[in-house]
Amino acid sequence: MRRITASLRSRLDRLVAAAPERLRDERGDVPGWVLITLMTAGLVIVVWGLAGPALGSIFESAIARVTGF
């Protein structure tokens, strides 16, 4: 049992020691995530602009059918 505990402790110590380096590596990709977010927002705006009126009419007809009962 002590050997397993020592092995796990050793692995944990290595992970903790390497953590700051890993965090620095992850921070470098922020502009990429910003670009992905902006592109996704742009796509949503375009699709909403094209399909918005059709989706609105479908919704209104569905509500009219439900309230007609």
Secondary structure, 3 states (H helix, E strand, C coil): CHHHHHHHHHHHHHHHHHHHHHHHHHHCCHHHHHHHHHHHHHHHHHHHHHHHHHHHHHHHHHHHHHHCC
